[in-house]
């Protein structure tokens, strides 16, 4: 199922080493934001699919990751949403650890995701 595959790729991106995480997205986007947004979007889509077939323990862990990312959000936590923070802050290390655990529970490989089929293309005049 396409949607579950995209969730897997978003989770793999969260679990990847920081240097791999930063290579996933082009330089003209906020790469750290995109990591969280992709994950949140695809988890939301999969939660609404009756045939997504996500193991209950894995689904609980996926929701914990989403909640942790949400708790890191907001103006008061702006310093967490930089590339330096992604590399160095314990909050992001915790996210990577939880993402690795979720991949294991789901029996999905711990590997960098393939290039997104929703690749970013810089806009131009219409």
VOGU-3710 file (C-alpha; in Angstrom, 3 decimals, decimal comma):
1> xxxxxxxxxx> 0,000/0,000/0,000  1,446/3,332/-1,137  0,520/5,283/2,004  2,122/2,773/4,370  5,214/2,738/2,159  5,453/6,525/2,461  5,058/6,252/6,268  7,872/3,697/6,293  10,094/6,091/4,334  9,245/8,990/6,670
11> xxxxxxxxxx> 10,076/6,807/9,681  13,316/5,665/8,061  14,180/9,323/7,530  13,626/10,053/11,228  15,811/7,076/12,162  18,653/7,961/9,773  21,966/9,511/10,746  21,836/13,318/10,723  23,980/13,609/7,608  21,613/11,247/5,766
21> xxxxxxxxxx> 18,578/13,132/7,088  19,933/16,377/5,683  20,591/14,826/2,255  16,953/13,799/1,824  15,688/17,308/1,158  16,907/20,083/-1,137  18,674/23,109/0,252  15,806/25,510/-0,442  13,512/23,950/2,210  13,794/23,834/5,984
31> xxxxxxxxxx> 15,056/20,271/6,090  14,419/19,706/9,793  10,823/20,896/9,490  10,264/18,661/6,471  11,419/15,568/8,395  8,724/16,139/11,004  6,043/17,298/8,564  6,442/14,277/6,280  6,242/11,930/9,228  3,228/13,647/10,749
41> xxxxxxxxxx> 1,400/13,790/7,421  1,916/10,137/6,504  1,125/8,875/10,003  -2,118/10,852/9,893  -3,007/9,383/6,504  -2,274/5,822/7,663  -4,241/6,232/10,886  -7,291/6,920/8,735  -6,897/3,798/6,616  -8,739/0,726/7,888
51> xxxxxxxxxx> -6,402/-1,600/5,963  -3,093/0,028/6,980  -2,533/-2,997/9,237  -0,114/-1,371/11,680  0,703/-3,482/14,734  -0,930/-1,911/17,848  2,388/-1,698/19,740  4,008/-0,047/16,737  1,103/2,365/16,317  1,451/3,403/19,950
61> xxxxxxxxxx> 5,168/4,067/19,444  4,493/5,978/16,211  2,068/8,192/18,110  4,621/8,760/20,884  7,106/9,956/18,258  4,501/12,338/16,857  3,719/13,641/20,359  7,425/14,141/21,086  7,875/16,083/17,854  4,827/18,148/18,767
71> xxxxxxxxxx> 6,251/18,891/22,203  9,432/20,119/20,517  7,483/22,539/18,315  6,554/26,151/18,815  8,387/29,449/19,029  9,771/28,622/22,477  11,640/25,664/20,923  12,801/27,303/17,692  16,414/26,412/18,508  15,528/22,707/18,081
81> xxxxxxxxxx> 14,619/23,149/14,419  18,057/23,912/13,012  20,456/21,622/11,217  22,935/22,017/14,078  20,276/20,940/16,573  19,374/17,963/14,380  23,001/16,842/14,566  23,722/17,639/18,208  20,669/17,906/20,449  19,564/15,033/22,652
91> xxxxxxxxxx> 15,939/15,593/21,643  16,744/14,588/18,078  18,878/11,674/19,249  15,841/10,470/21,214  13,646/10,796/18,102  16,153/8,732/16,098  16,236/6,070/18,834  12,449/5,848/18,974  12,226/5,715/15,180  14,744/2,846/15,113
101> xxxxxxxxxx> 12,690/0,984/17,693  9,489/1,507/15,697  11,183/0,227/12,534  12,226/-2,877/14,445  8,714/-3,502/15,812  7,287/-3,095/12,311  10,053/-5,302/10,860  10,948/-2,539/8,426  14,611/-2,109/7,457  16,785/0,501/9,102
111> xxxxxxxxxx> 18,107/2,154/5,971  17,941/5,609/4,443  14,727/6,026/2,491  14,794/6,206/-1,291  14,329/9,575/-2,977  10,813/10,849/-2,506  8,392/10,488/-5,403  7,046/13,810/-4,130  10,386/15,486/-4,834  10,544/19,199/-4,396
121> xxxxxx> 10,838/21,189/-7,574  11,577/24,890/-7,273  8,657/26,911/-8,565  8,916/29,384/-11,330  6,612/31,780/-13,093  3,280/30,256/-14,017
//
